[in-house]
């Protein structure tokens, strides 16, 4: 399933469009003065179809999968504003087309000496109407361009979501077990968007690297964190939650446990993983073990230690949800 915004063609910004149309005037001729001026207005009128096509092809907000609807809300800040702006762009483009059609008719009915004057008047009026959509259009173009850059996620494919606080090794793990190659670095919030890779377990599985999330209310979370929460809430699948139990951990056990407990409230299957076990801080490890009921897997994604344990858990989960368990092979 494609990202529904990935192939959405955005029209030019209003002033760019008007400037393009103005530059084209001198290259449009006709057998008579009237024909020339009518063809100039018709060219402008035809160009406005780009805005109507944009509105018609924009995904229906209420029909979007919850993951993509929330992605649109995160990037736009308001689904209602998206709907209002789409309506405004459509209304003004249609009105500008009607005005141009009226001036084409006026040119046909009036003396040839008036043709150029009427063309310029129609061009100006249509441009003024179109400019009413300038703010909405520029804003929506920006939103769509941000959304179109996100990797396509299939909400209906078996999904493994790698989650946890910032800088616990999520990207390294995803790179190790799937085809994804997200940026990996030793500072928090390297992952600023959702990355998608795939595994072949007899059936195709998508593996998602989510940005780190911090222990704070949703309204205080930044866009990066909200993208991660969106994936956790709105994609069905197996969550692999990473704790950093190393001597260089950026977050203490209490902070990591609060995030873990938030994720548990989602009610989805979770595999608890202690990462960076090759540089373990036994005090951190012991404190976290004492506070969770789950038996953790202990790995080092960087050193490729224990990755077979992760793959085994994914295999077991796939068996449990597959309509044809015999189709599931070792991951």
N, C-alpha and C positions, 0 to 999 in steps of 0.2 A: 504494500500500500504506500503510495507516494505521500509525502508531506503535501497537504491540500493547497499550500501556498507556494509550493516549489515552482510550479509552472504558470503561475498567475502573472500575466503580462501587465506591467504597470504603464499607464500613459505618461506622456511628458507633463512636467509641471506647467501650470497655466501660462506664465510669462514666456516660457520656452516655446510652447505651442503657438502662441500669438506671434512671436517673433519669426518662427518658421513660416507661418502662413503669410506674414507681411513680406518676407523675402521672396516668396514664390510668386507674388502678384505679377512682377515684371516678366516672368517666364510663361505666363498663361495668356494665350492670344485667342483670336476668333476671326471669323470671316467679316463680322461687323462689330461696331463698338458695343452694341447691346449684347451680342453673343459673348464677346470677351468678358464683359463685366458680370454677366450671369454665370459664366464658367468659373470666374474667380470666387464668387460667393458659393457656388456649388462645391468647389474644392474645399473651402473652409467647412461647409456643412458636412461633407463626407468625412473630414478629419475628426469631427466631433464624435464620430462613432467609436473612437478609441476609448472615450470616457464611458459611453454606454456599455460597451463590451466589458470594460473593467468592472462595472457595477454588476452586470448580469453574471459574470463568471466568478465573482467573489463568493467564496464558500458561504452557504447559509449558516449564520452564526448559531442558531438554535439546533441545527442538524449536525454540527460538528461532534466528533467523539470528545468526551470530557477532557481528555489530555490536550487535544488541539484547541478546544474552546478555552481552556485555562491558559494555554500558551498565548493565545490571542489576547486574553484579558491581562496577562502579565506584561506583554509588550505594549499594549495600548493604554492600559490603566482604566479603561471603561468600555465595556461591550455596548452600552447604550450610545456612547459617543460614536462608536464605529457605525452603528445602524443609522444614526442621525446624519452622519457625514455621507454615507453611501446614498441616502435619500436626497440629500442636498446636491450632490454631484449629478445625480440622475436628473433631478428637476431642472437644474440650471443648464445642463447640456441639451435637454429636450427643448427648453425655452429658447435657447440660442439658435437651435436648428429651425424652430418655427419662425423666429425673427428673420433669419437669412432667407427662408422660403418666401416670406412676405415681401422682402426687398427684391428678390428675383422676379416676383410677379409685378412689382411696381416698375421695375426696369422695362418689362415687356409692354406695360400699358402706357408708359410715358415717352416723351420725345427723346431721341437719341442723345441730344445735348445734355440731358439730365442723367444719363446712364452712369458716368463715372462718379458724379456727386452722390447718387443713390447707393452705388456700390460702397463707397467710403463710409457713408452713414450707416449702412447695414453692417459693415465690418466692425465699425466702432461700437455699435449697440450690442452686437453679439459678444464682442470682447469684454465689454463692461459687465454683461450678465455672467459670462464665464468666470470673471475675476471674483465673483461672489463665492466661488468654490475654492479659491486659492489656498486658504489656510487648511481647510479640511483635506484637500487633495494632497498637499505637501506632507501633511501629518500621516495620512494613510499610506502614502508611498514609502515613507520611512518605516512604518510598522511592518508592511509587507516585505520589504527588503530584509529586515531583521529576521522575520519568520522564515523566509525562503532559504536563508543560509543554514537553518537548523537541519541536522541530518534526519532523513526520513525514518520515522518510527512506525511500525505496524502494531497498532494496539491489540490486534487479535493473534499475534504470533507468540508462542511461549517465550517468556521474557525473564531474564535474570537481571536484577537491579542491584548494582553495587553501591552501597550507601555508607555513611559515617561522617564524622567530623572532618574538617579540612586537614589535608596533609597527613592522612593515615595510610596512604598507599593505594587508594582506589584505582587511580589511572594505571599504576604499575601492574596491579592484578588484572585489570581488564585487558591490558596489552599482552599479558602472559597467557591468558586462557582463550582469547578471541582474536578476530581479525582486526579489531580497532587499534589504532595507533594514536591515542590522545597524547597531548603534551605532558611530560613528566618533569617535575622540578621539586626542589626541597623547600618550597615556601607555600604558605596557605593560599587557597583559591586559585591554583594554577588552572583548574577546570572551571571555565566561565560559562560553558554551555554543555548540553548533553551530547555525549559521543556514543555512537552505536557500532558495535562489532557483532560478529556472528560465530557460532560454533556449529559443527556438524555432529549431531548425536543420533544419526539415523534420520532424525527430523531436524529441521533448521531451528536454531534457537538464537534470539537476539540478546546480546549482552550490553547493558547500558551503564556507562560511567557517568555518575551524577556529580554535580558540584557539591562541596561540603556544606553541611548545615550546622548552625550553631544553636545553642540552647537559649531561645528567646521566642516571644509570641510572634505569630505570623505577621502581624501588622508592622513589626519592627524589622522583619527580614528584608534583605536587599533582593534585587532581581535574581542574582546568582543563586541564592538560597531558595527562592520561590520556585525556580525551575526544578530544583532537586525535589522539593516537596510535591510539586505537580506530578512528577514521575512516580513518586512513591504512592501518592493517593490514587491516581487515575490510570495506572497501568497494572493489569493483573499479572502476577508472576511471583517468583521467588526472590526474596530480599537477602542479599549477603551483606551483613553488617560488620564493618571492620572496626576493631578497637586497636589503638596503637599502644602496645605494652613495652615500648623500647625506652631506653634511657634518654632519648632525645625527643620524647613525646611533647607536643605543643600544648596538649590539654590534659588536665589532671583527671584521675578516675571519676570524680564526682561529675565533672562537666561531660565526660564521655557517656557516663551512665544516664544522665538526664536526657541526652539526645537519643540514646538507645530506647529508653522507656517511652519517649514520644513516638518513635517508629513502631514500637510494639502495639500501641493503641490502634494502629491501622488494621490489626487483625489478620495480617497476611503471613504466610509461612516465612520464617526467618532462619537463616544459618548464621550462627555467631562465630566470628573468626577473630583470633588474636594475631595481628600482623607484626612483622619485624621481630620475630621470636629469636632471630640470630643475635640481637642486641638487647635481650630482655632485661627489664627492670623487675625483679621478683616482687618488690613491694607493690608496684602498680598492678602487676599481674594478679597477685594474691588478693588485693583489695577488690578488683573487679570480679574475680571468681566468687568471692564471698557474697556478692550482691546480686548475682544472676542465677536463675534456675537452669539455664541452658548449659550444656556441656560444649565448650568452645573447641573449634578446630584451631590448631596452632601452626602458623605458616610464616614464611618469609617470601613475599611475592618477588622482591628484588633478587634474592638468592635462588629463587625457584624451588624452595623447600616446601613440601606439603601440598603442592598444587593438585596432586592426584586426589587428595582428600576433598578438595573443592569440587573437582570433576565428578567424584563419586556421589556427592550430595545432589548435584544437578541431575545426574543420571537417575537417582532414586526418586527425585521429585517429578521428573518427566514421566517415569513409569507410573507414578500415582495419578497423574492427570491425563495420560494419553488414552484415547479411545482404542488404540491398538498398541498395547505395551510391547508386543513382539517387534514393533518397528523401531523401538528405541535401542540404540547401540551405545557402546562405551563412548564417553565424550573425550 
